[in-house]
Amino acid sequence: MFTAPVQHGTARRLALAAAAAGTVVLLAAGPAAAHVEVESDKAQALAENVEISFDAEAESDTAGIAAVRVILPKGIAPGDVTYGEGPKGWKFTTADDGYTIKGPALKAGVNAEYSVVVRQLPDVKELAFKSLQTYSDGKIDRWIELDESSEQPAPVLKLKAAAPGAKPIAPSPSETASESPSPSVTPTPTAEASEAAASPSAEATSEDDGGMSAGAWIGIGAAVVVVAGGAVLLVRRRGAAQQ
């Protein structure tokens, strides 16, 4: 008579235990459902020509990842980063604070895996690569928080201590060129100014022969003719009176 209640109580306890276990699993998996992973075989301070691999996990069931933008940590200049490998058709471009790789959208659920090569890692203990991954539908996952326990942590690469004798290398030529001032340009005179300086004035060319103009000489000639004509007429009149 008491068998059925015992079986009923046992089944109920088993159901509650299964539900509790499922809840624990879901809570544990929630924060780590999707993120960006970073790793490198040469994760050591001041290491040179280091290849760093990234794995941006997809969390959308309907849209694919189309771009990943990374804000570089302090100590790594965009000009010191080159593209390694990535999704087919994706292109690599740099900006003032980092770089972006983008191209044809991947299939929904496919991770964006790529790598870059850094000229030299800085002398620090860890590097945070803040990442923003954009989906084909415009949705953006922002993995930029520096607290590892947050819901959107930035991928962090932990570095070993620098090797004995390792030193920072000289800045790249691109950085040196961007910092050097551009040479000044001396302005050249305009064509109008050059022509004005080369051509003499009209007044200077109209005077010659001791500074008297041609019009003045013509006036003097006319006066001489008039005086000579008057003298001839006077001589003729005096001759006629004496006769």
C-alpha distance (Angstrom), angle and dihedral (degrees) to the residues before:
residue distance angle dihedral
M1 . . .
F2 3.80 . .
T3 3.83 97.3 .
A4 3.82 97.9 90.0
P5 3.84 96.8 53.3
V6 3.81 90.2 50.3
Q7 3.82 91.7 52.3
H8 3.80 91.3 46.1
G9 3.83 92.3 52.2
T10 3.79 92.1 47.8
A11 3.81 92.8 51.3
R12 3.76 90.9 49.0
R13 3.79 92.5 51.7
L14 3.80 91.3 49.1
A15 3.80 91.5 50.5
L16 3.81 92.1 51.0
A17 3.79 91.6 48.0
A18 3.82 91.8 50.9
A19 3.79 91.9 48.9
A20 3.79 91.5 49.7
A21 3.79 91.7 49.2
G22 3.79 90.9 49.7
T23 3.79 91.0 51.1
V24 3.80 91.5 51.6
V25 3.79 90.9 50.8
L26 3.79 92.5 50.1
L27 3.79 92.9 48.0
A28 3.77 91.7 49.0
A29 3.81 93.5 48.6
G30 3.81 96.6 43.1
P31 3.82 102.9 83.3
A32 3.83 92.7 41.3
A33 3.79 95.9 46.7
A34 3.82 91.8 111.1
H35 3.78 135.1 1.3
V36 3.81 144.2 130.7
E37 3.78 118.9 -87.3
V38 3.81 124.2 -156.9
E39 3.80 129.9 -169.6
S40 3.79 142.1 159.5
D41 3.79 136.9 -174.7
K42 3.83 89.8 -140.5
A43 3.79 99.5 47.0
Q44 3.81 94.8 153.7
A45 3.80 131.6 124.1
L46 3.83 113.7 -99.2
A47 3.81 91.8 9.1
E48 3.81 113.1 150.2
N49 3.81 131.4 -133.3
V50 3.79 92.7 8.8
E51 3.80 120.0 -178.5
I52 3.80 112.4 -144.5
S53 3.81 121.0 -166.9
F54 3.81 125.1 -153.4
D55 3.79 131.0 -165.2
A56 3.82 113.4 -166.1
E57 3.78 105.7 -166.7
A58 3.80 119.7 -139.7
E59 3.79 117.3 -128.4
S60 3.80 101.1 173.4
D61 3.80 122.0 93.5
T62 3.81 93.9 -165.1
A63 3.84 106.8 36.5
G64 3.79 134.3 47.5
I65 3.79 130.2 -135.3
A66 3.85 110.7 -94.9
A67 3.81 103.5 172.5
V68 3.78 143.5 10.3
R69 3.80 121.7 -157.9
V70 3.81 119.9 -166.8
I71 3.81 127.9 -163.9
L72 3.79 106.1 -149.3
P73 3.80 119.9 -130.4
K74 3.79 121.1 -114.7
G75 3.79 111.5 -77.8
I76 3.82 97.1 38.6
A77 3.81 117.3 89.0
P78 3.82 120.3 -154.8
G79 3.80 89.5 -123.7
D80 3.82 89.6 60.7
V81 3.82 93.1 58.5
T82 3.80 123.8 85.1
Y83 3.79 130.0 -177.9
G84 3.77 119.0 -100.8
E85 3.81 116.1 177.3
G86 3.78 133.1 -31.9
P87 3.80 146.5 147.3
K88 3.80 115.4 -34.0
G89 3.80 112.9 -86.8
W90 3.80 95.2 12.7
K91 3.82 119.0 134.3
F92 3.80 130.9 -148.9
T93 3.82 122.9 -137.0
T94 3.80 131.8 169.8
A95 3.80 130.4 -138.5
D96 3.80 135.1 -173.3
D97 3.79 92.7 -84.9
G98 3.79 104.6 26.5
Y99 3.78 143.6 -41.7
T100 3.81 143.4 -75.7
I101 3.78 132.2 -145.9
K102 3.78 118.4 -166.3
G103 3.76 143.5 151.4
P104 3.80 142.2 127.7
A105 3.80 110.5 -1.4
L106 3.79 115.2 -99.4
K107 3.76 121.0 -126.0
A108 3.78 115.8 -82.1
G109 3.78 110.4 -85.4
V110 3.84 94.9 20.9
N111 3.82 116.8 123.4
A112 3.81 121.3 -128.8
E113 3.81 105.0 -121.9
Y114 3.81 119.6 -176.7
S115 3.80 143.0 141.5
V116 3.80 138.7 -143.0
V117 3.80 133.2 -165.7
V118 3.82 119.3 -131.0
R119 3.80 119.1 -155.7
Q120 3.82 92.5 -140.0
L121 3.78 134.8 -12.7
P122 3.82 117.4 -127.7
D123 3.78 122.7 -112.8
V124 3.82 97.9 -97.3
K125 3.80 137.6 114.0
E126 3.80 98.1 -117.8
L127 3.80 142.0 5.1
A128 3.81 124.8 -144.1
F129 3.81 115.7 -154.7
K130 3.81 105.6 -163.9
S131 3.81 106.2 -150.0
L132 3.79 135.1 -166.2
Q133 3.80 116.5 -169.0
T134 3.79 118.4 -164.9
Y135 3.81 124.3 -155.2
S136 3.78 128.3 -147.7
D137 3.81 90.3 -105.0
G138 3.82 92.1 55.9
K139 3.81 97.0 -102.8
I140 3.82 114.3 140.4
D141 3.79 128.3 -154.1
R142 3.81 109.0 -153.7
W143 3.80 110.7 -155.4
I144 3.80 94.6 177.6
E145 3.81 108.7 116.0
L146 3.80 116.8 113.3
D147 3.81 95.2 -151.3
E148 3.80 107.8 93.4
S149 3.81 91.1 -153.0
S150 3.81 92.4 57.2
E151 3.78 123.6 103.4
Q152 3.83 93.2 -113.5
P153 3.82 106.6 36.5
A154 3.80 120.6 177.1
P155 3.81 115.2 -121.2
V156 3.82 109.0 -97.8
L157 3.80 126.4 -159.9
K158 3.80 112.5 -157.5
L159 3.81 115.0 -148.2
K160 3.78 132.7 -149.2
A161 3.79 118.8 -129.2
A162 3.79 115.8 -80.7
A163 3.78 117.6 -88.5
P164 3.83 117.0 -103.3
G165 3.79 110.2 -83.2
A166 3.83 94.8 13.7
K167 3.80 112.8 144.2
P168 3.81 135.9 -178.4
I169 3.78 112.0 -92.8
A170 3.79 124.8 -131.5
P171 3.82 118.3 -81.1
S172 3.77 116.2 -88.2
P173 3.83 118.4 -96.2
S174 3.81 90.5 -111.6
E175 3.83 91.4 58.6
T176 3.81 92.4 46.4
A177 3.81 91.9 50.0
S178 3.79 92.5 49.9
E179 3.81 92.1 52.4
S180 3.84 97.4 47.3
P181 3.83 115.3 93.9
S182 3.79 118.2 -115.0
P183 3.84 116.6 -111.0
S184 3.80 116.5 -99.2
V185 3.80 118.9 -113.6
T186 3.81 120.8 -137.8
P187 3.81 109.9 -135.1
T188 3.81 115.6 -118.0
P189 3.83 122.8 -138.6
T190 3.76 116.3 -100.7
A191 3.80 122.0 -109.1
E192 3.79 91.2 -111.5
A193 3.80 92.3 54.4
S194 3.81 91.7 47.4
E195 3.81 92.4 50.7
A196 3.81 92.3 47.2
A197 3.80 91.6 51.9
A198 3.82 93.1 47.5
S199 3.84 99.5 46.7
P200 3.90 118.4 76.9
S201 3.80 120.2 -130.4
A202 3.83 122.1 -97.9
E203 3.80 92.4 -117.3
A204 3.79 92.5 56.3
T205 3.83 93.1 52.9
S206 3.84 95.6 45.9
E207 3.80 94.5 63.1
D208 3.81 127.1 73.8
D209 3.84 140.6 137.0
G210 3.79 97.9 59.0
G211 3.76 95.9 -32.1
M212 3.92 98.3 -59.8
S213 3.76 117.6 127.0
A214 3.83 125.2 -129.8
G215 3.82 90.8 -109.3
A216 3.79 91.1 59.5
W217 3.82 92.3 54.7
I218 3.82 91.3 49.3
G219 3.82 90.2 54.1
I220 3.78 92.2 50.8
G221 3.84 91.6 51.0
A222 3.79 92.2 51.9
A223 3.81 91.6 51.9
V224 3.81 91.2 51.7
V225 3.79 91.2 52.5
V226 3.80 92.3 50.7
V227 3.81 92.7 49.1
A228 3.82 92.4 48.1
G229 3.80 91.7 49.4
G230 3.79 91.5 51.2
A231 3.81 91.7 50.9
V232 3.82 92.6 52.3
L233 3.81 91.5 50.2
L234 3.80 91.5 50.2
V235 3.84 92.6 51.8
R236 3.81 91.7 51.3
R237 3.81 92.7 51.4
R238 3.82 92.3 51.3
G239 3.83 90.9 51.0
A240 3.80 92.4 52.2
A241 3.83 92.2 51.2
Q242 3.84 93.8 52.9
Q243 3.81 91.7 54.5
